[in-house]
């Protein structure tokens, strides 16, 4: 096929013959190459939707991808406008940004477009065309927060979510089609849960992430699930929609390259010399010849939900239904995010705009939060505000689980044994009032133990010896003596002798003879200091 047989107008063809001398050799290599024809995009491959959640192409249910990956790109061109406006307006509104020492339009609503305002238009021109236009300056921070909100929502559709810098949300959906019962149902869900009308969303589904982003930004609601048909279906996209430098756009325009299919016909060695190796790599990523790893978005795990009341609530029993509902929502969030909590916090707001914080600490990570209603009730009872509660808020900072736990098949409340007792003590007495005991490597009995926080990660201590008591005094207490023998509510019968001599290399060395002594009050643990010959009681069995 000759060059003139491609789909071009005579005007464009005549312009191609007038080339700079530096491009003559490149043009000759192009003319000597045998090219393949790529059919244009067919209407049957487009996703026909009215942005209200209805997908009319029923054939999407039967589509199967021949590639392992399937990517969905969601382009939101009106994101700068929606992020800057808290409510919808009935006036012409634009968002402008400073670009090369001049403010230009980067987003405009329908009313502004009807007044002749278009993208990249200068701000001075806008004021001449429509002086009543509402002008808003771009807020990148608000856009970032909104994109993070949408990305967190998208994690319930796919585990692989990518935030692109150009108002594009990218999802790998090939592994989740069975979960959502097909591609059509997933697209309906996306249109339903996102504010698609306000954002003027454009969704494209292809087998590579770069092609999906390019199609979405070009305005093609296209769906290509067969990787072998990718090149033929995206060949009609204009080259001007690609993210290229001004010099690269000028070079392609001089060559008469208008569509992506024309670009793919050019020889690779010539493209590498004139466009650069990075351009060739990006082109290979576009058609799937090169891997294209994406930075996966990881949302910070945080749960916050509140309930407001018209009239103040003065009894905790009236709060229990709302507490159960909030705990149920927290449990569903933990199951979806494969996480668990080590504690939560209730916030009770009063009429005087004050807030009472009630933390609930747990002994181990929990995912069945519905069972924590009794612990929450115990914690709130001790600090319930006297002025009534007008707002109830539940906050939690979950932790990711490496191995999600299986839930019980039968709907019955689980019994945690000692953990349930500890959680009740935490709720009633407070977390600081409950502690455990652990062993320390020290020969002195009073230094051989220490308080510790109770949790499941503490290593089990060695079994206690029967020769030593579990109950020790903080410091040994001096015993009375009669005729040189110890006396404790009567005479003592000494058994089981043990000598402890340690810290001899220090000034306060220890040399003691320990005995088990039977008294009228039970068995006690006493010792005699060898230096002073005095008797002390150290513990009780």
SULCOR-V189521 format. One record per backbone hydrogen bond with DSSP energy under -0.5 kcal/mol. NH is the residue of the N-H (numbers start at 1). CO is the residue of the C=O. E is the energy in kcal/mol with one decimal. If there is no record, write none. Layout:
# SULCOR-V189521
NH:CO:E + NH:CO:E
This chain:
# SULCOR-V189521
5:2:-1.2 + 6:3:-1.3 + 8:6:-1.6 + 13:9:-2.0 + 14:10:-2.4 + 15:11:-1.7 + 16:12:-1.6 + 17:13:-1.0 + 18:14:-0.5 + 18:15:-0.9 + 19:17:-1.1 + 23:20:-1.5 + 24:21:-1.2 + 27:23:-2.3 + 28:24:-2.5 + 29:25:-2.2 + 30:26:-1.6 + 31:27:-2.3 + 32:28:-1.4 + 33:30:-1.2 + 35:33:-0.5 + 45:42:-1.3 + 46:43:-1.2 + 47:221:-5.8 + 48:46:-0.9 + 49:47:-0.9 + 50:54:-0.7 + 55:53:-0.6 + 56:48:-2.0 + 56:54:-0.6 + 58:56:-1.2 + 60:57:-1.3 + 61:58:-1.6 + 62:59:-0.9 + 63:60:-0.8 + 66:225:-1.0 + 67:225:-0.6 + 71:206:-3.1 + 72:171:-3.2 + 73:204:-2.9 + 74:169:-2.8 + 75:73:-0.6 + 75:202:-2.9 + 76:167:-2.6 + 77:75:-0.6 + 77:200:-0.5 + 78:199:-1.6 + 79:76:-1.5 + 82:78:-2.5 + 83:79:-2.7 + 84:80:-1.0 + 85:81:-0.9 + 94:134:-2.5 + 95:107:-2.9 + 96:136:-2.3 + 97:104:-2.3 + 99:97:-0.6 + 99:102:-3.4 + 104:97:-2.6 + 105:121:-2.1 + 106:95:-2.9 + 107:95:-1.3 + 109:93:-2.0 + 113:109:-2.0 + 114:110:-2.4 + 115:111:-0.8 + 116:113:-1.7 + 117:112:-1.9 + 120:105:-3.3 + 121:118:-1.1 + 123:103:-2.1 + 126:122:-1.7 + 127:123:-1.9 + 128:124:-1.2 + 129:125:-2.4 + 130:126:-2.8 + 133:130:-1.7 + 134:92:-3.3 + 135:133:-0.6 + 136:94:-2.1 + 136:134:-0.5 + 138:96:-2.2 + 140:138:-0.6 + 143:139:-1.8 + 144:140:-2.4 + 145:141:-2.2 + 146:142:-2.1 + 147:143:-2.6 + 148:144:-2.3 + 149:145:-1.8 + 150:146:-2.4 + 151:147:-2.6 + 152:148:-2.3 + 153:149:-1.9 + 154:150:-2.2 + 155:151:-1.0 + 156:153:-1.4 + 157:154:-1.8 + 158:154:-1.9 + 161:159:-0.8 + 162:170:-3.0 + 164:162:-0.7 + 164:168:-2.8 + 169:74:-2.3 + 170:162:-3.0 + 170:168:-0.5 + 171:72:-2.7 + 172:160:-1.9 + 173:70:-2.9 + 173:171:-0.7 + 174:70:-1.1 + 176:173:-1.4 + 177:173:-0.5 + 180:176:-1.8 + 181:178:-0.8 + 182:177:-3.1 + 183:60:-0.6 + 186:182:-1.4 + 187:183:-2.4 + 188:184:-2.2 + 189:185:-2.0 + 190:186:-2.2 + 191:187:-2.4 + 192:188:-1.8 + 193:189:-2.5 + 194:190:-2.0 + 196:191:-0.6 + 196:194:-2.7 + 199:195:-2.1 + 200:196:-1.3 + 201:196:-1.6 + 202:75:-1.9 + 204:73:-2.1 + 205:222:-2.9 + 206:71:-2.0 + 212:208:-1.8 + 213:209:-2.1 + 214:210:-2.3 + 215:211:-2.5 + 216:212:-2.2 + 217:213:-2.5 + 218:214:-1.4 + 219:216:-1.1 + 220:215:-2.7 + 221:219:-0.7 + 222:220:-2.0 + 223:45:-2.4 + 224:205:-3.3 + 225:223:-0.5 + 227:225:-0.7 + 229:226:-1.4 + 230:227:-1.4 + 233:229:-1.6 + 234:230:-1.7 + 235:231:-0.7 + 237:234:-1.5 + 239:258:-2.7 + 241:238:-1.3 + 242:239:-2.0 + 244:242:-1.6 + 249:245:-2.3 + 250:246:-2.1 + 251:247:-2.2 + 252:248:-2.2 + 253:249:-2.1 + 254:250:-2.1 + 255:251:-1.5 + 256:252:-0.5 + 256:253:-0.8 + 257:252:-2.8 + 258:256:-0.8 + 260:237:-2.2 + 261:235:-2.5 + 263:259:-1.5 + 264:260:-2.2 + 265:261:-0.7 + 265:262:-0.6 + 266:262:-0.5 + 266:263:-1.0 + 271:267:-1.9 + 272:268:-2.5 + 273:269:-1.8 + 274:270:-2.0 + 275:271:-2.8 + 276:271:-0.8 + 276:272:-0.7 + 280:276:-1.4 + 281:277:-2.3 + 282:278:-2.4 + 283:279:-2.1 + 284:280:-2.0 + 285:281:-2.2 + 286:282:-1.7 + 287:283:-1.5 + 288:284:-0.7 + 289:284:-2.5 + 290:284:-1.1 + 296:294:-0.8 + 297:161:-4.0 + 299:297:-0.6 + 302:300:-0.6 + 303:396:-2.6 + 305:394:-1.8 + 307:392:-2.9 + 309:390:-2.5 + 313:389:-1.8 + 318:315:-0.9 + 319:315:-0.5 + 319:316:-1.0 + 320:316:-0.9 + 323:319:-2.4 + 324:320:-2.6 + 325:321:-1.9 + 326:322:-2.4 + 327:323:-2.4 + 328:324:-2.0 + 329:325:-2.2 + 330:326:-2.1 + 331:327:-2.3 + 332:328:-2.1 + 333:329:-2.0 + 334:330:-2.3 + 335:331:-2.1 + 336:332:-2.0 + 337:333:-2.1 + 338:334:-0.6 + 338:335:-0.5 + 339:334:-2.2 + 340:399:-2.3 + 341:366:-2.5 + 344:360:-2.2 + 345:395:-2.4 + 346:358:-2.6 + 347:393:-2.5 + 348:356:-2.8 + 349:347:-0.7 + 349:391:-2.7 + 350:354:-2.7 + 353:350:-1.1 + 356:348:-2.5 + 357:355:-0.5 + 358:346:-3.2 + 359:357:-0.5 + 360:344:-3.1 + 362:342:-2.0 + 366:341:-2.6 + 369:367:-1.6 + 371:368:-1.0 + 372:369:-1.9 + 373:370:-0.9 + 376:372:-2.2 + 377:373:-2.1 + 378:374:-2.0 + 379:375:-2.0 + 380:376:-2.3 + 381:377:-2.0 + 382:378:-0.9 + 383:380:-1.0 + 384:381:-0.7 + 388:385:-0.9 + 389:313:-1.9 + 390:349:-2.7 + 391:349:-1.1 + 392:307:-3.0 + 393:347:-2.1 + 394:305:-3.0 + 395:345:-2.7 + 396:303:-2.0 + 398:396:-0.6 + 399:340:-3.3 + 401:338:-2.6 + 402:400:-0.5 + 412:410:-1.8 + 416:414:-0.5 + 419:416:-1.5 + 421:417:-1.6 + 422:418:-2.5 + 423:419:-2.5 + 424:420:-1.8 + 425:421:-2.2 + 426:422:-2.6 + 427:423:-2.1 + 428:424:-2.1 + 429:425:-3.0 + 430:425:-0.7 + 430:426:-1.4 + 433:430:-0.5 + 434:431:-0.9 + 436:452:-3.4 + 438:450:-2.5 + 440:448:-2.3 + 442:440:-1.8 + 447:444:-1.3 + 448:444:-0.5 + 448:445:-0.8 + 450:438:-1.9 + 452:436:-1.7 + 455:453:-0.5 + 456:363:-0.6 + 458:455:-0.7 + 468:465:-1.1 + 471:540:-0.8 + 472:470:-0.8 + 473:538:-2.3 + 477:537:-2.4 + 479:535:-2.6 + 480:487:-0.8 + 482:485:-2.7 + 485:482:-1.5 + 487:480:-2.7 + 488:490:-2.4 + 492:486:-0.6 + 493:518:-1.6 + 494:492:-0.6 + 495:516:-2.6 + 498:514:-2.2 + 500:512:-2.5 + 502:510:-1.7 + 506:503:-1.5 + 509:507:-1.3 + 510:502:-2.8 + 512:500:-2.6 + 513:528:-1.8 + 514:498:-4.2 + 514:512:-0.6 + 515:526:-3.0 + 516:495:-3.0 + 517:515:-0.6 + 517:524:-2.8 + 518:493:-2.1 + 519:517:-0.6 + 519:522:-2.1 + 520:488:-0.5 + 522:519:-1.2 + 524:517:-2.8 + 525:539:-2.8 + 526:515:-2.2 + 526:524:-0.5 + 527:536:-2.2 + 528:513:-1.9 + 529:534:-2.8 + 530:511:-2.3 + 530:528:-0.5 + 533:529:-2.5 + 536:527:-2.6 + 537:477:-3.0 + 538:525:-3.2 + 539:525:-1.4 + 540:471:-2.2 + 541:523:-2.0
